Amino acid sequence: MPDNTPIHDEVGASRPDCWKCIYFKVSWDPTKPYACRMMGFKSRMLPSIEVRLADGNECRGFQSKPASHPLMKQAERPESISALPQRKRPSSTQVWEA
């Protein structure tokens, strides 16, 4: 079950957690690493903080990621990598010989 509780800032105000939002993405741009797909902007800060600074209101576009999302299923992951099925990977020489 996803945790939809808001984050509490230092001043006591709560805001949506961008990391749990379906519209949040990490940008390729190192100067603006965070982006919001819904509002169409990139920023140096999390989008929910940018919205609060620009508008004075909390982000109204927050939608929680579905529980089936791989990042939301941390508890269901195997304890070790060895529990995962192993594939035999070809060596670099085998790849170039083909």
N, C-alpha and C positions, 0 to 999 in steps of 0.2 A: 504494500500500500504506500503510495508516494506521500512524502511529507510536504504538505502545502502551507506550513506555517511560515509567516513572513519573517524576515530578518529584522532584528532591532538594532538601530543605529545608536551611536553614542548619546545622542540627544533624546533617545527614547522613542523616536518615530519609527514606525515599521514600514518596510517596503518589500515588494515582491522579490524573490530570489531569481535573478536572471538565469542562473545556471540550471534551474529547473523549468525554464520556459521553453516552449516549442519554437519560438521566434528568435531565440538567442543563438548566435553563432560566433565563432572565433574567426577573426579576419586574418588574411595573409599579410596585411599592412602592419609593419612593426611600430609605426607611429600611432596607429589607431587599431589596437588589437581586438576590440570588441565591437559587435554589430547587432543590430536589431532588424530582422527581416520584415517585420510588420511596419515599422516606421521608416525603414529605408535609410538608416544612417550608421556610420562607424564612429567610434569614440575611443579616447584614452581611458575613460572610466566606464564602469558598467552602465548599460543603457538606462536602468531604473534610476540611477543617480543623476544622469544627464537630464532625464525627464523632470525629475524633482527640482533640479536647479533652474531649468528653463521655464517650467510651467508653474511650479509651486505645488503641484498635485502629484499623487502617486501614479504610477503607470497603470492605465486602465486596460491595456492589451494583454496582460499576463494570462497565459494558458498553460496549465501544468502539462508536462510531458506524460504520455501514457505509461502505465506500469510495465508494459512490455518492452520499453526502451532499454537497451543493454546497460546504460549507465545507471538506471534506476534499480537494477537487479543485482546489486553488489552482494547481498546476502546469499544468493543462489549460486554464485560462482564456485568452482572447485577450489579446494584448499591449496592445491599445488598445481603447477604446470604439468607435472607428470601424470595427473589424472586425465588430461586432455588426450584425445587420440593423436598419435604421432604420425606424420607423413615423412616418407623418405625423400629428402631433398637431393637433387643432383648436384654434383660438384661443379665448379666453374669450368673445368675442362670438358665435362660431359655436355654442358650446354653449348659450348663453342664447336664441338665436334659434329653436331647434328647438321 
